[in-house]
Amino acid sequence: MNFQNIESLQPVVNVVNEAAAALDDKNRTIRESAIPEVMGGALGAAVGGIGSFAALYGLGTVGLSAAGLTSGLATAGAIVGGGMAAGVFVLAAPVAVAAGTGVKIAANIKAKQLHQEKERLYKEALQKHQAIIQALKDESDANRERLDYLQSLNLLLERAVKDLRQDLDAS
């Protein structure tokens, strides 16, 4: 993938914004650009922990004294045919499962957000690219500095559209 996270899309956002500014101001050139250098170079472990803590508290002699903790661990370990040491692992399992589930949910949410942002930017970059091509035709008699600026935007938008399309096709 060309864009691994939302932050990696920022250069595309900058180019799209610059294209919008260029289309709004027919006198804008690289000198007025917000990105002249670019233009020139064309969320679960806490829930599992609470569950294990509650289980430890309630399984043994009620309370969090040494006797309460050791009897709680021994009772939890007996679930799997072991003693206190096995109880540690029995009570730690919900933490690990909840943490893993939380990480997976968070990763899925981020991936969905990234895909949606890529789609939005793709549409916007494509629209701006077409508008810049039209501006190049309409302003064919503009000064060299303006034409170079529009051509730089054309190349950057062309690349952004290509890279975004490639990422969208891969997902």
N, C-alpha and C positions, 0 to 999 in steps of 0.2 A: 504494500500500500504506500502511496505517496504521502498521505496525511494520516498519521498514527493517532492523533488526538485533536481536540478542539483548538488547542494553542497553536498547533502546526498549520492551521488554516488562516492564521492572522495575515500572512503575506498576501493571500488571495483577497481577503477582506480589504486590505490596503489598496490593492490594485483596482478592485471594483469601486471603492470610494474615490480613488483618483480619477477613474474613468468618468464617474458621475460629475466630478468637479470640472473635468475637461469638457464635457458636453454642455455644462451650464455656462462656461466662460470661454468664449471663442478666442480670447486673447491669452489664455493660460498656456504656459510652456514649461519646460523642465525646470526653469529657474523658480517658478512659483509652486512647483510640485511639493507635496508633503513627503514624498518618497524619492527625492532626486537621485540617491545612490542606487536605488533599484531601477529607476528609469534609465539611468546611465548605463548600467550593466544589463540592460534588458531583463459505602456504609456497613452487628450480629454478634461479636465476641462478648459484649456486655450482657446481652440477653441470655446467652448460654452460661455465663459466669453467675448471673443472678439465680438461674435455675439450679446450678450445682450447689451454690451456697445454701439455697433453701432446702435442697435435698439433704445436704450434710447436717443442717440444723435439725431437721425433722426425723431423720432416720435413726439416730442413736438416742441415748439419754438426752432428753430435750435440753438444749442450751449449747453454748459454745465453750464450755469448760474443757479441760483436757480429757476427762472421762467422756463427755459428750462427743468430742471430736473423734476420739479413738473408737468408741462404740459405733458412731455413725460411719466411719470408714470401714470397720469390720463388717457391719451390716451390708453396706454397699458392695464390699468385696465378696460377700457370701452369695450375692446374686449370680456371680460367675464362678462360684466354687473356690474362691480364694479368701484371703484375710484382708487386713488393713491395707497392705500394699496394693492389692488388686482393687480395693475401694478407691484409691487415689485415681486409678485409671478409669474406673466406672464413672466417677464423678467428673473427671476431666473430659470425658467423651462429649457431653453436650456442649461444652465450650468450643471444642474443636469443630464439631459439626456445625454449630451456629456461626462460628467465625467463617468457616468455609462457605456456608450458604450465603452469609452476608457479603463476602467478597464476590461470589458469583453473581448475586443480584446486582451489586453495585457495578460490576463489569458489564453486565447486560444492559443496564440503564445507560451507562456511558457510551456503549457501542451504538445503541439506538439513537441517542442524542447526536453522536458524531455522524451517523448516516443521514439523519434529518438535516443537519447543518450542511453536509456535503450536497444534498439535493437542492437545498435553498440557494446555496452559493453557486452551484452549477447553473441553475436557471438564471440567476442574476448575472453571472459572468457571461453567459451566452447572450443574454439580452444586451449587455453593455458592449460586448464584442461586435455584435451586429450593428449597434449604433455607432461605434468608432469606425467601422468600415464605411458606413454611410457618411460620416463626417469627413473621412479622407476623400471621398468622392465629391461631396458638397464644397469642401474647402480646398480644392485642388490648386487654387490660386493663392493660398495663404503663404506667409513667409516660410522659409526653410526651417527655422526654429520650431514653428508650430507643426509643420508637417513631420519633422523628426520626432516630436513629442507624441503626436497621434500614432505614428508608426511604432514607436516604442510600446505604447499602450496596446496597440493591436497585437504585437508579438507576445507581450506578457499575458494578455487575456486569452490568446490562442493556446498558450501553454497551460494556463490555469484550467481552461475548459477541457483540454485533453487529459490532464492529470486527474481532475475530478471525475470525468467520465470513466476513466480506467479504474479508479477506486470503487465507483458505484457499480460497475460491471462485475467487479471481483467479489462484491459482498452480497 
